[in-house]
């Protein structure tokens, strides 16, 4: 069974500082990995995804993530935080596409705060 | 571009009542997923459908049922509501062969009093 673990339920950074949100996964098959962002009282928006192509994945809003199989990690980074990045971020895994493999399994989420 | 539509956006019910949530996927998307997100929790997969057939089942209570119709919209029916059912219910849609790209609706916030 797959699972994801997000280290740190709350992360606080200063505006302009590096953002690093950690995610480790467990999967018995090559995983598809995702990062979603959720603003208060809104739905989930896909930031980026890894689907077995390039290990360094670039997403929207300047975010990127690197798939490291040896470390079973898929950490999310952004070089310079902006106030508008304050939100909750969810790492998710699925076994691939098609049929029952498309269901997403989410981590517990990391709430990012950005200080002026 | 058209997005996933969910209705209603907010719903307040009493314990033991029933509720029906609706999801209208992005045009041409044939696969629908339902997720439940409790207060301060991560989204949990409930159930999915492809071409009106149940595709997979997650942690959906027996009191809940769902179906997908010929126009691909889906309804989640919830009976004998409990306080613990209060949550944000998301619907997501995708193409069958592109479930790596799911688009989420804004959610329906259900409050059970």
gemmi code that builds the backbone of each chain (N, CA, C; Angstrom):
import gemmi

chains = {
    "A": [
        ("UNK", (0.836, -1.186, 0.000), (0.000, 0.000, 0.000), (0.879, 1.247, 0.000)),
        ("UNK", (0.392, 2.263, -0.680), (1.178, 3.497, -0.732), (0.833, 4.405, 0.434)),
        ("UNK", (1.749, 5.258, 0.744), (1.503, 6.287, 1.747), (2.498, 7.412, 1.532)),
        ("UNK", (2.170, 8.565, 2.066), (3.104, 9.685, 2.070), (3.172, 10.259, 3.463)),
        ("UNK", (4.336, 10.729, 3.820), (4.558, 11.367, 5.104), (5.119, 12.755, 4.868)),
        ("UNK", (4.429, 13.733, 5.384), (4.918, 15.112, 5.274), (5.503, 15.507, 6.624)),
        ("UNK", (6.763, 15.883, 6.611), (7.459, 16.246, 7.839), (7.198, 17.706, 8.151)),
        ("UNK", (6.573, 17.947, 9.299), (6.271, 19.314, 9.695), (4.877, 19.709, 9.294)),
        ("UNK", (4.007, 19.879, 10.272), (2.639, 20.290, 9.954), (2.569, 21.801, 9.727)),
        ("UNK", (3.543, 22.527, 10.254), (3.607, 23.969, 10.058), (5.040, 24.366, 9.725)),
        ("UNK", (5.176, 25.184, 8.710), (6.469, 25.744, 8.342), (6.298, 27.246, 8.188)),
        ("UNK", (7.212, 27.993, 8.784), (7.153, 29.447, 8.697), (8.455, 29.963, 8.101)),
        ("UNK", (8.349, 30.799, 7.099), (9.535, 31.388, 6.470), (9.311, 32.883, 6.319)),
        ("UNK", (10.387, 33.595, 6.128), (10.295, 35.022, 5.855), (10.123, 35.240, 4.364)),
        ("UNK", (9.497, 36.324, 4.005), (9.336, 36.656, 2.595), (10.714, 36.758, 1.955)),
        ("UNK", (10.875, 36.104, 0.796), (12.160, 36.105, 0.106), (13.060, 34.944, 0.476)),
        ("UNK", (12.713, 34.213, 1.515), (13.530, 33.073, 1.945), (13.157, 31.819, 1.182)),
        ("UNK", (14.032, 30.827, 1.265), (13.797, 29.540, 0.613), (12.629, 28.811, 1.289)),
        ("UNK", (11.787, 28.218, 0.461), (10.725, 27.358, 0.964), (11.125, 25.910, 0.712)),
        ("UNK", (11.053, 25.089, 1.763), (11.326, 23.659, 1.628), (10.260, 22.901, 2.404)),
        ("UNK", (9.436, 22.175, 1.689), (8.402, 21.350, 2.311), (8.743, 19.899, 2.003)),
        ("UNK", (8.792, 19.088, 3.054), (9.301, 17.724, 2.902), (8.191, 16.696, 2.732)),
        ("UNK", (8.461, 15.737, 1.860), (7.520, 14.650, 1.625), (8.312, 13.376, 1.353)),
        ("UNK", (7.994, 12.339, 2.084), (8.556, 11.010, 1.816), (7.409, 10.065, 1.482)),
        ("UNK", (7.668, 9.153, 0.583), (6.599, 8.267, 0.133), (6.979, 6.818, 0.390)),
        ("UNK", (5.961, 6.000, 0.370), (6.141, 4.552, 0.430), (5.242, 3.954, -0.638)),
        ("UNK", (5.836, 3.152, -1.517), (5.043, 2.555, -2.583), (5.724, 1.276, -3.045)),
        ("UNK", (4.928, 0.270, -3.316), (5.479, -1.011, -3.766), (5.727, -1.024, -5.269)),
        ("UNK", (5.235, -0.029, -5.947), (5.425, 0.082, -7.394), (5.907, 1.491, -7.687)),
        ("UNK", (6.489, 1.716, -8.867), (6.906, 3.087, -9.189), (5.741, 4.047, -9.017)),
        ("UNK", (5.933, 5.052, -8.208), (4.801, 5.924, -7.869), (4.634, 7.086, -8.824)),
        ("UNK", (3.434, 7.610, -8.844), (3.206, 8.940, -9.376), (3.047, 9.837, -8.151)),
        ("UNK", (3.728, 10.961, -8.136), (3.731, 11.848, -6.971), (3.248, 13.234, -7.359)),
        ("UNK", (2.577, 13.865, -6.433), (1.937, 15.150, -6.701), (2.108, 16.088, -5.509)),
        ("UNK", (2.103, 17.361, -5.807), (1.957, 18.387, -4.786), (0.740, 19.230, -5.155)),
        ("UNK", (-0.147, 19.401, -4.159), (-1.318, 20.238, -4.315), (-1.246, 21.380, -3.301)),
        ("UNK", (-1.844, 22.516, -3.656), (-1.937, 23.633, -2.736), (-3.411, 23.915, -2.478)),
        ("UNK", (-3.702, 24.260, -1.235), (-5.077, 24.595, -0.865), (-5.088, 25.914, -0.104)),
        ("UNK", (-5.724, 26.902, -0.683), (-5.915, 28.178, 0.004), (-7.167, 28.070, 0.874)),
        ("UNK", (-7.266, 28.893, 1.897), (-8.404, 28.784, 2.823), (-9.743, 28.781, 2.101)),
        ("UNK", (-10.562, 27.813, 2.485), (-11.921, 27.679, 1.949), (-11.964, 27.497, 0.428)),
        ("UNK", (-10.897, 26.937, -0.113), (-10.876, 26.682, -1.554), (-10.542, 25.228, -1.828)),
        ("UNK", (-10.652, 24.867, -3.083), (-10.339, 23.509, -3.492), (-8.850, 23.282, -3.626)),
        ("UNK", (-8.500, 22.129, -4.135), (-7.108, 21.727, -4.297), (-6.639, 22.069, -5.708)),
        ("UNK", (-5.475, 22.697, -5.760), (-4.904, 23.066, -7.052), (-3.595, 22.322, -7.250)),
        ("UNK", (-3.438, 21.692, -8.398), (-2.219, 20.946, -8.671), (-1.058, 21.905, -8.912)),
        ("UNK", (0.021, 21.731, -8.134), (1.232, 22.527, -8.321), (2.156, 21.870, -9.333)),
        ("UNK", (2.371, 20.571, -9.143), (3.259, 19.828, -10.033), (3.078, 18.338, -9.805)),
        ("UNK", (3.628, 17.555, -10.734), (3.507, 16.108, -10.612), (4.737, 15.415, -11.202)),
        ("UNK", (5.052, 14.262, -10.641), (6.105, 13.409, -11.164), (5.440, 12.130, -11.668)),
        ("UNK", (5.688, 11.824, -12.944), (5.082, 10.619, -13.515), (6.116, 9.833, -14.305)),
        ("UNK", (7.280, 9.661, -13.717), (8.354, 8.794, -14.211), (9.155, 9.382, -15.367)),
        ("UNK", (9.000, 10.636, -15.610), (9.838, 11.280, -16.631), (11.018, 11.948, -15.902)),
        ("UNK", (11.248, 13.215, -16.130), (12.363, 13.904, -15.490), (12.192, 13.910, -13.975)),
        ("UNK", (13.286, 13.709, -13.267), (13.184, 13.642, -11.804), (13.036, 15.019, -11.169)),
        ("UNK", (13.478, 16.057, -11.862), (13.281, 17.414, -11.366), (12.064, 17.981, -12.099)),
        ("UNK", (11.052, 18.275, -11.338), (9.789, 18.705, -11.915), (9.527, 20.163, -11.565)),
        ("UNK", (9.210, 20.933, -12.573), (8.878, 22.347, -12.340), (7.375, 22.507, -12.416)),
        ("UNK", (6.860, 23.315, -11.482), (5.435, 23.522, -11.450), (5.071, 24.988, -11.589)),
        ("UNK", (3.862, 25.278, -11.155), (3.394, 26.659, -11.251), (3.905, 27.479, -10.082)),
        ("UNK", (3.829, 28.789, -10.233), (4.179, 29.744, -9.171), (5.623, 29.609, -8.684)),
        ("UNK", (6.505, 29.108, -9.536), (7.918, 29.037, -9.185), (8.318, 27.854, -8.331)),
        ("UNK", (7.416, 26.937, -8.074), (7.730, 25.758, -7.276), (8.354, 24.662, -8.134)),
        ("UNK", (9.183, 23.859, -7.490), (9.723, 22.678, -8.138), (9.939, 21.595, -7.098)),
        ("UNK", (10.067, 20.366, -7.573), (10.270, 19.236, -6.668), (11.175, 18.235, -7.359)),
        ("UNK", (11.955, 17.524, -6.568), (12.865, 16.535, -7.118), (12.526, 15.165, -6.578)),
        ("UNK", (12.324, 14.221, -7.481), (12.065, 12.839, -7.102), (13.405, 12.149, -6.856)),
        ("UNK", (13.580, 11.638, -5.626), (14.802, 10.915, -5.289), (14.407, 9.522, -4.824)),
        ("UNK", (14.602, 8.566, -5.721), (14.187, 7.200, -5.419), (14.975, 6.632, -4.245)),
        ("UNK", (16.266, 6.931, -4.197), (17.106, 6.365, -3.142), (16.684, 6.852, -1.763)),
        ("UNK", (16.111, 8.038, -1.725), (15.676, 8.606, -0.448), (14.152, 8.520, -0.281)),
        ("UNK", (13.475, 7.960, -1.240), (11.999, 7.912, -1.299), (11.416, 9.268, -0.909)),
        ("UNK", (11.957, 10.303, -1.538), (11.512, 11.652, -1.194), (11.035, 12.404, -2.420)),
        ("UNK", (10.239, 13.413, -2.164), (9.718, 14.290, -3.222), (9.466, 15.651, -2.578)),
        ("UNK", (10.555, 16.279, -2.168), (10.450, 17.552, -1.447), (10.114, 18.702, -2.387)),
        ("UNK", (9.321, 19.622, -1.895), (8.889, 20.791, -2.671), (9.731, 22.003, -2.279)),
        ("UNK", (10.217, 22.732, -3.254), (11.028, 23.914, -2.961), (10.599, 25.096, -3.804)),
        ("UNK", (10.933, 26.269, -3.282), (10.780, 27.519, -4.023), (11.885, 28.442, -3.531)),
        ("UNK", (12.665, 29.016, -4.431), (13.835, 29.798, -4.003), (13.487, 30.996, -3.131)),
        ("UNK", (12.374, 31.645, -3.423), (12.070, 32.888, -2.741), (10.581, 32.949, -2.429)),
        ("UNK", (10.241, 32.921, -1.149), (8.841, 32.890, -0.753), (8.169, 34.245, -0.970)),
        ("UNK", (6.914, 34.163, -1.339), (6.093, 35.360, -1.502), (4.918, 35.251, -0.544)),
        ("UNK", (4.422, 36.392, -0.127), (3.293, 36.384, 0.828), (2.135, 35.549, 0.303)),
        ("UNK", (1.938, 35.570, -1.006), (0.812, 34.835, -1.590), (1.008, 33.318, -1.561)),
        ("UNK", (2.176, 32.857, -1.140), (2.421, 31.411, -1.038), (1.839, 30.815, 0.246)),
        ("UNK", (1.409, 31.667, 1.158), (0.844, 31.171, 2.411), (-0.407, 30.361, 2.117)),
        ("UNK", (-0.363, 29.088, 2.469), (-1.451, 28.166, 2.150), (-1.112, 26.820, 2.785)),
        ("UNK", (-1.957, 25.833, 2.540), (-1.639, 24.481, 2.977), (-1.243, 23.661, 1.757)),
        ("UNK", (-0.210, 22.869, 1.932), (0.350, 22.097, 0.833), (0.249, 20.610, 1.151)),
        ("UNK", (-0.266, 19.882, 0.177), (-0.446, 18.449, 0.343), (0.394, 17.695, -0.679)),
        ("UNK", (1.138, 16.727, -0.190), (1.832, 15.771, -1.047), (0.903, 14.576, -1.234)),
        ("UNK", (0.883, 14.002, -2.433), (-0.009, 12.874, -2.689), (0.684, 11.864, -3.585)),
        ("UNK", (0.241, 10.617, -3.504), (0.811, 9.536, -4.303), (-0.315, 8.734, -4.932)),
        ("UNK", (-0.084, 8.237, -6.124), (-0.973, 7.241, -6.708), (-0.087, 6.236, -7.421)),
        ("UNK", (-0.638, 5.088, -7.710), (0.171, 4.028, -8.310), (0.318, 4.192, -9.798)),
        ("UNK", (-0.333, 5.158, -10.357), (-0.238, 5.329, -11.788), (-1.586, 5.691, -12.335)),
        ("UNK", (-1.758, 5.579, -13.613), (-3.019, 6.014, -14.167), (-3.812, 4.838, -14.698)),
        ("UNK", (-5.100, 5.057, -14.718), (-5.992, 4.023, -15.222), (-6.605, 3.223, -14.097)),
        ("UNK", (-7.900, 3.045, -14.152), (-8.576, 2.180, -13.216), (-8.392, 2.609, -11.787)),
        ("UNK", (-8.224, 1.669, -10.907), (-8.152, 1.988, -9.494), (-6.827, 2.611, -9.120)),
        ("UNK", (-5.916, 2.683, -10.062), (-4.617, 3.224, -9.708), (-4.625, 4.737, -9.664)),
        ("UNK", (-5.725, 5.363, -10.027), (-5.723, 6.814, -10.094), (-6.036, 7.483, -8.777)),
        ("UNK", (-6.518, 6.711, -7.780), (-6.901, 7.331, -6.518), (-5.699, 7.963, -5.860)),
        ("UNK", (-5.897, 9.148, -5.333), (-4.820, 9.855, -4.674), (-4.835, 9.573, -3.176)),
        ("UNK", (-3.645, 9.341, -2.637), (-3.476, 9.197, -1.199), (-2.673, 10.392, -0.734)),
        ("UNK", (-3.258, 11.177, 0.151), (-2.665, 12.438, 0.557), (-1.892, 12.303, 1.860)),
        ("UNK", (-0.893, 13.161, 2.009), (-0.252, 13.332, 3.295), (-1.111, 14.216, 4.184)),
        ("UNK", (-0.639, 14.441, 5.403), (-1.422, 15.202, 6.379), (-1.412, 16.699, 6.111)),
        ("UNK", (-0.560, 17.134, 5.213), (-0.526, 18.543, 4.863), (0.486, 19.331, 5.671)),
        ("UNK", (1.014, 20.373, 5.070), (1.919, 21.310, 5.738), (1.398, 22.703, 5.501)),
        ("UNK", (1.157, 23.407, 6.604), (0.671, 24.778, 6.501), (1.871, 25.716, 6.433)),
        ("UNK", (1.968, 26.449, 5.351), (3.081, 27.378, 5.152), (2.646, 28.788, 5.526)),
        ("UNK", (3.394, 29.396, 6.414), (3.191, 30.802, 6.759), (4.367, 31.595, 6.221)),
        ("UNK", (4.097, 32.803, 5.723), (5.151, 33.655, 5.189), (5.103, 34.973, 5.947)),
        ("UNK", (6.224, 35.275, 6.615), (6.296, 36.493, 7.417), (6.865, 37.631, 6.583)),
        ("UNK", (6.326, 38.841, 6.760), (6.850, 39.976, 5.984), (8.269, 40.351, 6.417)),
    ],
    "B": [
        ("UNK", (-11.636, 28.449, -19.111), (-11.888, 27.024, -19.308), (-12.865, 26.523, -18.243)),
        ("UNK", (-13.717, 25.590, -18.646), (-14.688, 25.052, -17.708), (-13.968, 24.240, -16.649)),
        ("UNK", (-14.475, 24.353, -15.400), (-13.905, 23.582, -14.308), (-14.925, 22.617, -13.765)),
        ("UNK", (-14.539, 21.886, -12.754), (-15.448, 20.969, -12.081), (-16.426, 21.788, -11.242)),
        ("UNK", (-17.696, 21.469, -11.369), (-18.730, 22.194, -10.646), (-19.319, 21.283, -9.578)),
        ("UNK", (-19.441, 21.821, -8.385), (-20.056, 21.066, -7.306), (-21.218, 21.873, -6.738)),
        ("UNK", (-22.272, 21.188, -6.428), (-23.402, 21.866, -5.795), (-24.039, 20.958, -4.758)),
        ("UNK", (-24.561, 21.544, -3.685), (-24.399, 22.954, -3.353), (-22.998, 23.228, -2.824)),
        ("UNK", (-22.659, 24.458, -2.631), (-21.345, 24.780, -2.071), (-21.350, 24.636, -0.553)),
        ("UNK", (-22.504, 24.903, 0.036), (-22.642, 24.771, 1.489), (-23.969, 24.073, 1.769)),
        ("UNK", (-23.942, 23.221, 2.801), (-25.136, 22.464, 3.151), (-25.139, 22.256, 4.652)),
        ("UNK", (-26.281, 22.560, 5.255), (-26.430, 22.337, 6.688), (-27.564, 21.355, 6.891)),
        ("UNK", (-27.290, 20.295, 7.647), (-28.274, 19.259, 7.891), (-28.283, 18.917, 9.378)),
        ("UNK", (-29.389, 18.302, 9.780), (-29.493, 17.792, 11.141), (-29.042, 16.330, 11.149)),
        ("UNK", (-28.698, 15.862, 12.336), (-28.358, 14.435, 12.498), (-29.503, 13.575, 11.998)),
        ("UNK", (-29.160, 12.478, 11.398), (-30.091, 11.467, 10.881), (-30.791, 11.889, 9.593)),
        ("UNK", (-30.523, 13.094, 9.119), (-31.091, 13.503, 7.834), (-30.269, 12.921, 6.683)),
        ("UNK", (-30.738, 13.174, 5.469), (-30.016, 12.735, 4.280), (-29.523, 13.956, 3.505)),
        ("UNK", (-28.509, 13.727, 2.699), (-27.953, 14.805, 1.878), (-27.520, 14.232, 0.540)),
        ("UNK", (-27.640, 15.043, -0.490), (-27.171, 14.652, -1.817), (-26.255, 15.736, -2.350)),
        ("UNK", (-25.049, 15.346, -2.675), (-24.060, 16.253, -3.242), (-23.901, 15.925, -4.720)),
        ("UNK", (-23.750, 16.966, -5.525), (-23.637, 16.761, -6.965), (-22.307, 17.265, -7.502)),
        ("UNK", (-21.853, 16.573, -8.521), (-20.574, 16.913, -9.143), (-20.738, 16.864, -10.658)),
        ("UNK", (-20.328, 17.945, -11.303), (-20.365, 18.003, -12.758), (-18.928, 18.111, -13.253)),
        ("UNK", (-18.414, 17.056, -13.881), (-17.002, 17.052, -14.279), (-16.737, 17.995, -15.442)),
        ("UNK", (-15.486, 18.201, -15.697), (-15.070, 18.981, -16.856), (-15.583, 18.271, -18.113)),
        ("UNK", (-16.093, 19.027, -19.099), (-16.603, 18.377, -20.314), (-15.604, 17.383, -20.903)),
        ("UNK", (-16.088, 16.223, -21.269), (-15.345, 15.094, -21.867), (-14.588, 14.271, -20.838)),
        ("UNK", (-14.544, 14.708, -19.595), (-13.929, 13.867, -18.564), (-14.903, 12.754, -18.203)),
        ("UNK", (-14.398, 11.517, -18.197), (-15.272, 10.369, -17.989), (-15.063, 9.691, -16.634)),
        ("UNK", (-14.143, 10.184, -15.853), (-13.817, 9.582, -14.557), (-14.011, 10.608, -13.449)),
        ("UNK", (-14.690, 10.193, -12.412), (-15.007, 11.078, -11.296), (-14.544, 10.435, -9.994)),
        ("UNK", (-13.973, 11.234, -9.121), (-13.524, 10.787, -7.812), (-14.197, 11.640, -6.737)),
        ("UNK", (-14.480, 11.029, -5.609), (-14.988, 11.756, -4.445), (-13.982, 11.615, -3.297)),
        ("UNK", (-13.731, 12.751, -2.643), (-12.842, 12.787, -1.490), (-13.539, 13.514, -0.351)),
        ("UNK", (-13.204, 13.126, 0.859), (-13.741, 13.773, 2.062), (-12.584, 14.367, 2.856)),
        ("UNK", (-12.716, 15.634, 3.237), (-11.674, 16.284, 4.028), (-12.293, 16.809, 5.317)),
        ("UNK", (-12.047, 16.114, 6.422), (-12.528, 16.567, 7.708), (-11.772, 17.791, 8.177)),
        ("UNK", (-12.284, 18.473, 9.183), (-11.623, 19.692, 9.687), (-10.176, 19.436, 10.070)),
        ("UNK", (-9.272, 20.177, 9.477), (-7.858, 20.025, 9.777), (-7.246, 18.719, 9.328)),
        ("UNK", (-7.929, 18.004, 8.462), (-7.456, 16.685, 8.010), (-7.028, 16.720, 6.548)),
        ("UNK", (-6.377, 15.648, 6.125), (-6.041, 15.509, 4.716), (-7.236, 14.901, 3.985)),
        ("UNK", (-7.351, 15.143, 2.707), (-8.448, 14.539, 1.939), (-8.321, 13.011, 1.911)),
        ("UNK", (-9.448, 12.345, 2.073), (-9.493, 10.886, 2.037), (-10.345, 10.449, 0.857)),
        ("UNK", (-9.827, 9.506, 0.091), (-10.547, 9.007, -1.072), (-11.773, 8.203, -0.629)),
        ("UNK", (-12.909, 8.489, -1.249), (-14.138, 7.760, -0.932), (-14.471, 6.728, -2.011)),
        ("UNK", (-14.610, 7.197, -3.249), (-15.086, 6.317, -4.307), (-14.813, 6.972, -5.648)),
        ("UNK", (-14.714, 6.145, -6.688), (-14.511, 6.689, -8.024), (-15.375, 5.934, -9.030)),
        ("UNK", (-15.637, 6.610, -10.148), (-16.474, 6.039, -11.196), (-15.854, 6.292, -12.561)),
        ("UNK", (-16.053, 5.314, -13.440), (-15.685, 5.470, -14.836), (-16.812, 4.899, -15.676)),
        ("UNK", (-17.301, 5.686, -16.602), (-18.371, 5.243, -17.498), (-19.533, 4.621, -16.716)),
        ("UNK", (-19.942, 5.312, -15.691), (-21.105, 4.957, -14.863), (-20.884, 3.720, -13.989)),
        ("UNK", (-19.716, 3.142, -14.059), (-19.425, 1.980, -13.225), (-18.476, 2.380, -12.101)),
        ("UNK", (-18.709, 1.816, -10.927), (-17.788, 2.075, -9.824), (-16.414, 1.530, -10.187)),
        ("UNK", (-15.421, 2.391, -10.044), (-14.076, 2.010, -10.432), (-13.279, 1.512, -9.237)),
        ("UNK", (-13.392, 2.208, -8.131), (-12.679, 1.817, -6.932), (-13.396, 2.391, -5.719)),
        ("UNK", (-13.143, 1.787, -4.593), (-13.817, 2.181, -3.364), (-12.790, 2.366, -2.279)),
        ("UNK", (-12.923, 3.507, -1.577), (-12.008, 3.778, -0.483), (-12.739, 3.676, 0.836)),
        ("UNK", (-12.538, 4.675, 1.663), (-13.098, 4.650, 3.011), (-14.497, 5.254, 3.059)),
        ("UNK", (-15.360, 4.770, 2.215), (-16.728, 5.301, 2.166), (-17.618, 4.504, 3.102)),
        ("UNK", (-18.327, 5.186, 4.019), (-19.219, 4.468, 4.942), (-20.358, 3.796, 4.183)),
        ("UNK", (-20.904, 2.754, 4.776), (-22.027, 2.058, 4.149), (-23.260, 2.949, 4.039)),
        ("UNK", (-23.328, 3.991, 4.851), (-24.459, 4.924, 4.810), (-24.406, 5.822, 3.573)),
        ("UNK", (-23.276, 5.818, 2.913), (-23.104, 6.643, 1.723), (-23.217, 5.775, 0.476)),
        ("UNK", (-23.755, 6.337, -0.560), (-23.747, 5.680, -1.856), (-23.505, 6.737, -2.919)),
        ("UNK", (-23.089, 6.310, -4.060), (-22.821, 7.263, -5.127), (-23.089, 6.595, -6.462)),
        ("UNK", (-23.290, 7.417, -7.459), (-23.445, 6.907, -8.806), (-23.009, 7.952, -9.808)),
        ("UNK", (-22.743, 7.466, -11.010), (-22.399, 8.348, -12.116), (-23.443, 8.135, -13.214)),
        ("UNK", (-23.866, 9.223, -13.790), (-24.946, 9.176, -14.770), (-24.377, 9.227, -16.194)),
        ("UNK", (-25.293, 9.073, -17.150), (-24.865, 8.981, -18.554), (-24.183, 10.253, -19.045)),
        ("UNK", (-24.493, 11.391, -18.417), (-23.817, 12.634, -18.810), (-22.540, 12.840, -17.996)),
        ("UNK", (-22.138, 11.808, -17.267), (-20.910, 11.757, -16.464), (-20.982, 12.524, -15.152)),
        ("UNK", (-22.085, 13.226, -14.891), (-22.134, 13.859, -13.590), (-22.343, 12.779, -12.525)),
        ("UNK", (-21.998, 13.104, -11.310), (-22.053, 12.121, -10.232), (-22.772, 12.714, -9.028)),
        ("UNK", (-23.397, 11.848, -8.273), (-24.068, 12.276, -7.050), (-23.625, 11.385, -5.888)),
        ("UNK", (-23.371, 12.025, -4.769), (-23.006, 11.319, -3.544), (-24.187, 11.446, -2.590)),
        ("UNK", (-24.789, 10.323, -2.263), (-25.941, 10.308, -1.376), (-25.518, 9.856, 0.012)),
        ("UNK", (-25.902, 10.639, 0.992), (-25.472, 10.382, 2.358), (-26.715, 10.284, 3.236)),
        ("UNK", (-26.853, 9.179, 3.935), (-28.033, 8.992, 4.778), (-27.630, 8.859, 6.248)),
        ("UNK", (-28.629, 8.988, 7.105), (-28.402, 8.877, 8.559), (-27.173, 9.674, 8.979)),
        ("UNK", (-27.177, 10.932, 8.607), (-26.007, 11.773, 8.840), (-25.617, 11.815, 10.311)),
        ("UNK", (-24.314, 11.818, 10.520), (-23.743, 11.899, 11.860), (-22.913, 13.169, 11.962)),
        ("UNK", (-22.675, 13.588, 13.198), (-21.871, 14.798, 13.409), (-20.513, 14.677, 12.719)),
        ("UNK", (-19.967, 13.477, 12.752), (-18.648, 13.242, 12.166), (-18.603, 13.319, 10.656)),
        ("UNK", (-19.769, 13.428, 10.032), (-19.792, 13.565, 8.573), (-19.537, 15.004, 8.135)),
        ("UNK", (-19.517, 15.911, 9.099), (-19.225, 17.312, 8.775), (-17.828, 17.395, 8.180)),
        ("UNK", (-17.751, 17.871, 6.966), (-16.474, 17.888, 6.252), (-16.648, 18.645, 4.954)),
        ("UNK", (-15.518, 18.802, 4.284), (-15.511, 19.354, 2.925), (-15.450, 18.160, 1.981)),
        ("UNK", (-16.369, 18.093, 1.055), (-16.419, 16.976, 0.118), (-15.994, 17.483, -1.254)),
        ("UNK", (-14.905, 16.900, -1.750), (-14.389, 17.296, -3.045), (-14.731, 16.257, -4.093)),
        ("UNK", (-14.988, 16.759, -5.258), (-15.114, 15.925, -6.431), (-13.944, 16.288, -7.352)),
        ("UNK", (-13.384, 15.304, -8.011), (-12.343, 15.544, -8.999), (-12.707, 14.771, -10.264)),
        ("UNK", (-12.255, 15.279, -11.392), (-12.527, 14.565, -12.634), (-11.259, 14.451, -13.474)),
        ("UNK", (-11.250, 13.467, -14.333), (-10.118, 13.268, -15.236), (-10.590, 12.453, -16.429)),
        ("UNK", (-9.716, 12.358, -17.413), (-9.919, 11.382, -18.484), (-9.443, 10.028, -17.973)),
        ("UNK", (-10.036, 8.969, -18.490), (-9.724, 7.629, -18.023), (-8.233, 7.315, -18.128)),
        ("UNK", (-7.633, 7.723, -19.245), (-6.229, 7.370, -19.445), (-5.283, 8.477, -18.979)),
        ("UNK", (-5.840, 9.458, -18.252), (-5.005, 10.527, -17.710), (-5.392, 10.822, -16.271)),
        ("UNK", (-5.506, 9.769, -15.484), (-5.879, 9.994, -14.082), (-4.729, 10.601, -13.296)),
        ("UNK", (-3.569, 10.789, -13.971), (-2.489, 11.518, -13.315), (-2.776, 13.012, -13.321)),
        ("UNK", (-3.821, 13.411, -13.990), (-4.195, 14.840, -14.023), (-5.644, 14.955, -13.613)),
        ("UNK", (-5.871, 15.058, -12.323), (-7.213, 15.210, -11.776), (-7.450, 16.674, -11.469)),
        ("UNK", (-8.610, 17.123, -11.832), (-9.000, 18.504, -11.562), (-10.052, 18.488, -10.457)),
        ("UNK", (-9.780, 19.270, -9.435), (-10.667, 19.288, -8.276), (-11.682, 20.418, -8.374)),
        ("UNK", (-12.888, 20.122, -7.899), (-13.897, 21.151, -7.749), (-13.654, 21.944, -6.475)),
        ("UNK", (-14.465, 22.981, -6.245), (-14.278, 23.838, -5.072), (-14.735, 23.187, -3.775)),
        ("UNK", (-15.470, 22.084, -3.881), (-15.915, 21.385, -2.682), (-17.296, 21.805, -2.217)),
        ("UNK", (-17.927, 20.908, -1.494), (-19.178, 21.190, -0.792), (-18.897, 21.058, 0.696)),
        ("UNK", (-19.172, 22.134, 1.412), (-18.968, 22.079, 2.864), (-20.257, 21.632, 3.517)),
        ("UNK", (-20.227, 20.443, 4.105), (-21.388, 19.881, 4.792), (-21.220, 20.063, 6.291)),
        ("UNK", (-22.208, 20.653, 6.900), (-22.231, 20.806, 8.357), (-23.418, 20.036, 8.893)),
        ("UNK", (-23.156, 19.115, 9.801), (-24.219, 18.333, 10.426), (-24.380, 18.797, 11.864)),
        ("UNK", (-25.585, 19.238, 12.193), (-25.838, 19.796, 13.537), (-26.531, 18.778, 14.431)),
    ],
}
model = gemmi.Model(1)
for chain_id, residues in chains.items():
    chain = gemmi.Chain(chain_id)
    for i, (resn, *xyz) in enumerate(residues, 1):
        res = gemmi.Residue()
        res.name, res.seqid = resn, gemmi.SeqId(i, " ")
        for name, pos in zip(("N", "CA", "C"), xyz):
            atom = gemmi.Atom()
            atom.name, atom.element = name, gemmi.Element(name[0])
            atom.pos, atom.b_iso = gemmi.Position(*pos), 0.0
            res.add_atom(atom)
        chain.add_residue(res)
    model.add_chain(chain)
structure = gemmi.Structure()
structure.add_model(model)
structure.setup_entities()
